[in-house]
Amino acid sequence: MIQTLFGNPFGKPEADKEEEKKPGLFDRMKQAVTRTRENLSERIEEIVSIGKEIDRDTLDELEASLISADLGVNTTHKILESLRDRADRKQIKDSDELKRLLKEELLAILAQTPAKAAKALDGEPEVVLVVGVNGTGKTTTIGKLANALRADGKSVLLCAADTFRAAAIEQLEVWGSRTGVEVIKTKPGGDPSAVLFDALSAAKARKTDYVIVDTAGRLHTKTSLMSELDKMRRTAQRISPGAPHETLLVMDATTGQNGLQQARQFTQAAGVTGIVLTKLDGTAKGGVVIAISQELGLPVRYVGVGEQIGDLLPFDAQAFVDGLFE
């Protein structure tokens, strides 16, 4: 399984009996990609069910299905180029073989992205900057992440650096209360870098394991906001060498290729090192995971698979790809 910056935050069950009743990672991932699987895997069955030979014409029909699953045109062409070569050599016998080869291609793409982020120096807090536009589930993701880390025995501090909206500070405080995590904040309209300075100073003094930083839901067209984010990064580095150790971009899976364009802008301006893909369970466009890896070269660190506090899964490429076809 891909190891994230946070290892496997779900690895320590509260009680063995409770853990036995919970579905495993594969089962939860499979359930989350149900709509994408129905759109993709069942379409494959339709294409080859007549018993016809799997040739270039068959793969042309498959192309539309891959694009509709939001793998994107470029990624789809890359995958089909390899499959067409095999079809020309009569190496694809049936739908099972086609699915197996598809899985190999998808896993190869996901394996290209780096699995690990930078680590903090001994005794320094791991600083995680969380960015993304409003409405993607950014604050909820921060709360779920804090809960996962706490469940793994880690100490966490939340930094309310989204000072642009008073409601953002209040929302983060609600999650802080739910997870038993302190929130370092300032008044609405305050300097985000100043509150970040306070949070990191407190974390160092208390030897806190993680600091998760909420940032303004900034639009990629707002260059002044991006400059502010750059200032925050410089502030973090002054207090904790190498910080932020991870910059997570929260994306809404239901936005598909539009979200990918947004991610491209953030990557250029904010030094994004990983993706959290929310609402994966609510879309038939889960193939955007593959497009992210292929076009951005960024790993998906976590996926949101529901509304409950425990519905944030560390991304596992094998479980994801298997879930698309099984």
VOSERO-294694 format. One record per atom (N, C-alpha, C, CB): x, y, z. Coordinates in steps of 0.05 Angstrom, whole numbers, plus 5000, padded with zeros to 4 digits. Glycine has a CB too. Layout:
N
XYZ;...
This chain:
326
501749765000;500050005000;501750255000;498150005024;500950464986;502450704986;502550815014;501150914966;504950885023;505351005049;505251305046;507950915062;503351435060;503151725059;505051845080;500251815063;505052105080;506552255101;505652165128;506152555098;503252085131;502152015157;502151715162;499352125159;503551565145;503551275148;500751175143;504451195177;499751005160;496950905158;495450985182;496950595154;494051225181;492751325205;490451155215;491851595200;489750955199;487550785207;488450515217;485550745184;491050505223;492250245230;491850155259;495150255225;490850335276;490550265304;487650265311;492050455323;486350025313;483550015319;483050085348;482449735314;480750195354;480050255382;479550005397;477550435383;478449805384;477949545396;477949335375;475349545413;479149105381;479248895361;476548815350;480748655372;474548795368;471948705360;470648905341;470148655384;471049165347;469949365329;471249355302;470249645342;473949305302;475349305277;474449075259;478449285282;473748845272;472948615256;470348675242;472548375275;468648855253;466148915240;466349115218;464149015261;468649265217;468949465197;469849345171;470949675207;468849455149;469849355123;472749435119;468149465100;474249265104;477049325099;477349545078;478449075089;479849625074;480449835056;479449775027;483449895055;479849535018;478949464991;475949484989;479849174984;474549385009;471549395008;470549675008;470349245032;471849845024;470950125025;471650274999;472250275048;473950214988;474750334962;472950234940;477650274956;472349984940;470549864919;467849994920;470349564923;466850034944;464250164947;464350454938;463250154977;466550594943;466750874936;466850914906;469250984948;467950714891;468150754862;465950604847;470850654852;463750544861;461650384849;460650514823;459250354868;460050774824;458950904800;460950914777;458151194807;463550944783;465550944762;465750654751;468251034773;465650454768;465950174759;463550114740;465949984783;461150194748;458850134732;459150264704;456250224745;460250504704;460650654679;462750524662;461350944685;464850414674;467150314659;467150014655;469650394673;467049864676;467349574674;464949454659;467549454702;462549544666;460249424652;460149504623;457649524666;461249734617;461349814589;463249624573;462350114586;465449544586;467249354573;465749094566;469649294592;464149004585;462648754580;460748794556;460948684605;459549024553;457749074531;459349074504;456349354534;461749184505;463249214480;464148934470;465749384485;464848754488;465948504479;464048264483;468548444493;461648324492;459848094498;458947944474;457448204513;459048064451;457947924427;459847704418;457548124405;462247684431;464047484423;465847554400;462647224417;465647804392;467347884369;470247914377;466248154357;471947914358;474747934363;475348214374;476347884337;477248224394;478048474405;480248594388;479048444435;479448794372;481248914353;481249214357;480548844324;482349364338;482449654341;479649774341;484049774318;477749664327;475049774327;473749744355;473249624306;474349514368;473349474395;474549684414;474049184405;477049734411;478449924429;477550204423;481449894426;476750264399;475650524393;473050574409;475050554362;471450354412;469050374428;469650414457;467250124424;471850294466;472650314494;473650604500;474950114500;474750734480;475851004484;473751194496;476851114457;471351184486;469251364496;468651304525;466751334479;468751054533;468250974561;470351084580;467950674563;472851064571;475051154588;474951464591;477751074575;474251594570;474051894571;471751974589;473752014543;469451824587;467151894603;467651844633;464751744594;469551664639;470351614667;472351824676;471551334670;472952014659;474652244665;477552174668;473752374690;478451984653;481351934651;482752154635;481951664639;481152294619;482252514603;483152404576;484552644617;483152584556;483852504529;486752404527;483352734509;488552554539;491452484536;492052214550;493152704549;490952184574;491451934588;490151694574;490351954617;487751734563;486351524549;487951444524;483551614540;488951634509;490551574485;493051414492;491351834470;494351494515;496751354523;496151054529;497951484548;493951004543;493250734550;492450574525;490850734570;490850694508;489950544484;492150494464;487650694471;494150664464;496350614445;497750354451;498450844447;498050294476;499250034484;497349804478;500050034514;494849844484;492849624480;492449564450;490149694493;492549774434;492149724405;494449564393;491949994390;496849614403;499149454394;498749154401;501749554407;497649104425;497148824433;494848704416;496448804463;492848864410;490548764394;491448694366;488348984393;493248854355;494348794328;495748524328;496249024319;496948454351;498448204352;496647974363;500948234369;494048024364;492147824373;492647724402;492147584354;493447914419;494247834446;492047894467;496747984454;489747994458;487448044476;485247854469;486548344475;484847644485;483047434478;480147484485;483847174491;479647604509;476947644518;476747884537;475847384532;474447924549;474048154567;475748134592;471048184575;476147894602;477847854626;480747944620;477747564636;481647864597;484347944589;484548244585;485247794563;482548354573;482448644569;482548794595;480048724552;480948704615;480948834641;483648804655;478748714658;484848574652;487448534665;489548724654;488348244661;489548754627;491448934615;490849224622;491348894584;488349294623;487549564631;488649624660;484549604630;488249434678;489149464705;492149504706;488449214722;493649354690;496549384688;497349664679;497849174669;495949764659;496550034649;495950244670;494950094624;493650224684;492950414704;494850414728;490050364714;495650174737;497550154759;500250264751;497849864768;501050224726;503650334717;503650634718;504250234688;501450764711;501251054713;501351154742;498651154699;499851014759;499751094787;502451054801;497650944802;504050864791;506650804803;508751014796;507550524794;508151184777;510051384768;510351614788;509351494741;508351654805;508351884823;509751814849;505451974829;511152014861;512551954886;510651884909;514152204894;511351684925;509551584945;509951734972;509951294950;512251854976;512751985002;513352274999;515151845015;512652425020;513252705022;515752745040;510852865033;516553005043;518853065059;518153005089;519653355056;520252955104;519852905133;521053135149;521152635141;519853195172;520953395189;523353295204;518753485210;525053475213;527353395229;526353285256;529253645233;528053135268;527353025294;526653245314;529652845306;524353215327;523553415347;521953645335;525853515361;521753655309;520253865295;517453755287;521753965271;515453925288;512753835279;512653795249;510654035288;511053605240;510453575212;508453795205;509453285205;509053955186;507254185179;505854115153;508854445176;503254105154;501654035130;499954275123;499853785136;500454395100;498954615089;496754505072;500754815073;494254595077;491954495061;490754725045;489854365080;490754685019;489754905001;487454794984;492155004983;486054984971;483854904954;481655114955;482754634962;480055124934;477955324933;475655244951;476855354904;473955434958;471655384975;469755194961;470255644982;468655014978;466654824967;467754554960;465454944943;470354514962;471554254956;471554064979;474354294946;470954175003;470954005027;473654035043;470553715020;474854265040;477554305052;477454295082;478654575043;475754445095;475654445124;474754175135;473754665134;472854055122;471953785131;474253585129;469553685114;475853605107;478153425104;480153465126;479453475077;480653715134;482453765156;481553635182;482854075160;478953655187;477753535211;478053235210;474853605214;477553105188;477752815185;480652725188;476652725158;482552885177;485352825179;486352845208;486953015161;485453055222;486153085250;485152845266;485053345261;482652755260;481552535274;483152275269;478552485265;483952235244;485551995237;488251995251;485951985207;489552225252;492152235266;491852195296;493452515260;489752315307;489252275336;488751975342;486952445345;487351845324;486751565328;489251395326;484651465308;491251505313;493851365310;495751445333;495051425283;494751585352;496451655375;498151905372;498051435383;497652065351;499252295345;497952545358;499652345315;499652735366;498652985376;498453185353;500453105398;496253345352;495653505329;494853785339;493353385312;495653985323;494754265328;493654365301;497154445338;491354505302;490254615278;490754915278;487154555277;491455015254;491955305251;489855425233;494855345240;488355615243;486155745228;487255975212;483855835246;488755925190;489956135175;488156235152;492556035163;485756125150;483756235132;482356465147;481656015121;483556695148;482456915163;480657095146;484757085174;480557025120;478957185102;475957165108;479457095072;475056925116;472256875123;472056805153;471056645105;470356955167;469956895196;468756615199;468057105208;467056535180;465756275182;467856045180;463756245160;470056095166;472055885163;473355825190;474255975143;473856035206;475055995233;473055845251;475756265246;470555915249;468455785265;468155485257;465755925262;468255435231;468055155222;470354985232;467955145191;472755105231;475054955241;474954905271;477655105234;473855095285;473455065314;471554835320;472555325327;469454815304;467554595307;468954325304;465254615287;470654305284;472154055280;474254015302;473554065252;475354225312;477254205334;475854085358;478454475340;473454185363;471854085386;471153785382;469354245390;470353715358;469553435352;471853245355;468453415324;474253335348;476553155348;478353185373;478253205323;477753375390;479353415414;482053545407;479753155428;482153715387;484553835378;484354145381;485253765349;486454265393;486454555397;486754695370;488654635417;485454925368;485655095344;486955355351;482855145331;489155425338;490455675341;489255865321;493655655338;488256095330;486856275312;487456565318;483756235314;486556745301;486657025306;483957145298;488957155289;483657395300;481057515293;480657515262;480857815303;478157515253;477657525224;479057765211;474657525218;480257715189;481657935175;484557965184;480258185179;485457795203;488157815213;490157705193;488357665239;492757725200;494857645182;495157335184;497557785189;494757195162;495056905163;497856815171;494356795136;499856955162;502556875168;503156915198;504557045152;501857105211;502257155239;501056925256;500957425248;498656835248;497456615263;498956355258;494456585255;500056325234;501756095228;504256095246;502456085198;505456335249;507756365266;507056275295;508756655266;504756365304;503956295332;503455995334;501356445339;502255875314;501555585315;504155415315;499855505291;506055495298;508555335297;510255375322;510155415272;510155615332;511655665357;510555495380;511655965365;507855485382;506555325402;507055025399;503455375402;507054935373;507554655368;510354575376;507054595338;512254745370;515054685377;515454675408;516954895365;514154865422;514354875451;513154625463;513155125462;510954525451;509454295463;510454035451;506454335458;512254045432;513153795418;510753655405;514653615438;509153805392;506753695378;507753555352;504753915371;506453335346;507253175323;506553305296;505952895324;504053415294;503053515269;501753785273;501153325256;502153965254;500654215252;499354215224;502554465255;496654225224;495154235199;494154515196;492754025199;494754635173;494254925169;492054955148;496755065160;489855075157;487655155138;488455415125;484955175153;487955435099;488555675084;486055775071;490855635064;486056025062;483756145049;482955985024;484256435042;480355975018;479455834994;479956004970;476455764996;482456014963;483456204943;482956104915;486356264948;482056284898;481756224870;484456264856;479556404857;485056084837;487656094824;488056354809;488055864806;485956504803;486256754788;487056984806;483656824774;486856944833;487457154852;490457154859;485857124878;492057294843;494957284847;495757394874;496357444825;494357584885;495057694911;494757484933;493357944918;492757314930;492357094950;494556894947;489656964946;495456834923;497556644919;500156764931;497956584889;500557024929;502857144941;502757114971;503057444933;500357144982;500057105011;500756815019;497157165019;500056625003;500756345009;503756305008;499356154989;505056444989;507956424988;509256545013;509056564962;508156755023;509056885048;508856685071;507557145054;506556545072;506156345093;508256125092;503356225091;508956035068;510955825065;513655925075;511155745035;514356175070;516856285079;516856305110;517356565067;514556385121;514356405150;514756125163;511556515158;513455925151;513655645162;516555555161;511955455145;518055625140;520855535138;522655675158;521855595110;521955915166;523556055186;523255925214;522756355188;520855815219;520355695246;521255405246;517455725253;520555265224;521154975223;522454905196;518454805226;525054845197;526554795172;525154585154;529354705179;524954655128;523754475109;520754485108;524554195116;519554645126;516554665126;515554845103;515554765153;513154805093;511354575100;512354315088;508554635091;512054105102;513053845093;511253715073;513553665117;508753805073;506753705053;504853925048;505253445064;504253975022;502154165015;500054015000;503354404997;497753975013;495653815002;493553994988;494353645023;492953924964;490754064949;488253894951;491554114920;486154014962;483653864964;482053924938;482053954989;481353704924;479853714899;477153564903;481453594876;475153664889;472553534889;472453354865;470153754888;472153094869;472252894848;470052934827;472052614859;467753054836;465553084818;466053304797;463053164834;468153464801;468753674781;470353564758;470153904794;471553324761;472953194739;475153364727;471053124718;475053384701;477253524686;477453824693;476753494656;475153944701;475254224710;477054254735;472454334715;476754054753;478354054777;481254004771;477353834796;481753854750;484553804742;485854054732;484653594719;484454224718;485554474709;486154654733;483654624689;484354654752;484754804777;487254704791;482254784795;487554444792;489854324806;492454404792;489654014806;492354424765;494754504750;495754784758;494254484720;493754964762;494455234770;495555244798;491955414768;494355094816;495355094843;498154974845;493454934861;498654764830;501254634830;503454824823;501254394812;502854994803;504855184794;505455404814;504055314767;503355484829;503555714846;504055644876;501155884844;503155414884;503155354913;504955124921;500455294921;506455004902;508254784910;506754544920;510154884930;504554474908;502954244917;504553984915;500354224901;504453824936;505953564936;504053324936;507753554961;501453364940;499653144941;496753234939;499952974966;494953054932;492153114928;490452964948;491253034899;488453104958;486252964972;483752994955;485753085001;482652764946;480452764928;477952704943;480852564905;476152904946;473752864962;471452774944;473053124976;469352674956;466852604943;467152394921;465552854931;469152214925;469652004905;467251824903;472151844913;465751794925;463451614925;461051734910;462651554953;461251994903;458852114891;459152174861;458352374905;461052044848;461552104820;462151854804;463852294817;461551864778;462251654759;464851724745;460051604738;466151934755;468552044742;471051994758;468352344737;471151764772;473451694789;476051664774;472851454804;475851634748;478251614731;480051854732;477551564703;479052074744;480652314747;483152264764;478952544759;482952054781;485351974797;487651914778;484651734815;487051764757;489151684738;490151934723;488051474718;488352104715;489052354701;490952524717;486552504692;490352544743;492052704761;494852594761;490852704790;495152334764;497752214764;499252254738;497551914771;497852214716;499052224689;499852514682;497252104669;497952694686;498352964675;499753154695;495753084667;499453104721;500653284740;503053164754;498553364761;503352904752;505552774766;505352794796;508152884757;502852814806;502352844835;500952594846;500653094841;501752504870;500352274882;497752364895;502152144902;495752194894;493352234910;494052114938;490752094897;493952274958;494652184985;492252064999;495752415002;489952194996;487552105010;485052134992;487052255037;483051984998;480452014984;478252025004;479951774964;476352215000;473952235016;471852055005;473052525018;470651885022;468751685012;466051705027;469851405015;465451925039;462951955054;463052195072;462351705070;460852225087;460452465103;461352425132;457652555103;461852175141;462452125168;465352195174;461951835176;465952225200;468652315208;470852115200;468652365238;470151865198;472051665190;472251605161;471551415205;470851765145;470651705116;472851855100;467951795105;475351825110;477651915095;479651685094;478952175108;480251585070;481951355067;484651425056;480651145049;486851315067;489351345053;489251205026;491751225071;490051345006;489651234979;491550994974;490251444958;490350784963;491850534957;491250474928;490950294975;493350494911;493050464882;491950194875;495750504868;492949974888;491949714881;489049674888;493649504896;488249774911;485449754919;483649914901;485049844948;484650144893;483050324875;482650184848;484450594871;484750084836;484549964809;482949704811;487349914798;483449544831;481849304834;478949364837;482849134858;478349574852;475549654856;474149744831;475449884876;475649834811;474349914786;473449684769;476350084770;474549444775;473949214757;472748974771;476349134743;472648974798;471748734812;469148784828;473948634832;
